[in-house]
Amino acid sequence: MVTEAAATAAGDTDSRESQGGWAASPLFGGILASAVSARLDPTSGAPEGLTKAAEQGVLLSGQNLPAALSGVVRETDRAVLGGYSVILWWAVGLTLLAGLIAGLLVTAKAPSGDPGSR
């Protein structure tokens, strides 16, 4: 049986988690669009629809496309995957930075291992 306090606590946790996602989504979405756009600039001949889909992080399939577009789709997919790689490394860097800051902010001494000293 779930108590009302437990349900409220679970709801608060979900709320805090969604706030973190709400804050990170625009940041990483902007990074993705920027990284994909930078990689697509040298690609010539990409239709506007393919470019917009790639900037939103959509991988495209070369099936049922004219042969002339297969190279463009391949380059677009490379740009999207490169953008996701950039986001991954940004997330790793920010996580390491947060860990470093958290480690520097902890100023309390660790308790001694003697049971009698507590």
C-alpha positions, 0 to 999 in steps of 0.5 A, a space after each residue: 500500500 502506498 501512503 499519501 506521503 510516499 506518493 507526494 514524495 515520488 511526485 516531487 522527485 518526478 517534478 525535479 527530474 523534469 525540471 532538469 530535463 526542461 533546462 537541458 533540452 534547449 541547451 543541448 538542442 541548440 548545440 546539436 543544431 549548431 554542430 549539424 549546421 557547421 558540418 552541413 555548410 560545406 555540403 552542397 546540393 542538400 534540399 532545404 527539407 533535408 537540412 531542416 530535418 538534420 538540424 533537428 537530429 533526424 537520421 535519414 534513410 536512403 531507401 526510395 530516394 533518387 540516386 542523386 540524393 544518396 550522397 547528400 543523405 549520407 553526408 547529412 547522416 554523418 553531420 547528425 551523428 557528429 552533432 550527437 557526438 558533440 552533445 555527448 562530449 559536452 554532457 561529459 564535460 559538464 558532468 565532470 565540471 559539476 563533480 569537481 565543483 561539488 568536490 570543492 564545496 564539501 568542507 566537512 571532515 570525514 568521520 573517523 573509523 573508530 566506533 567509540 569516537 561517535 
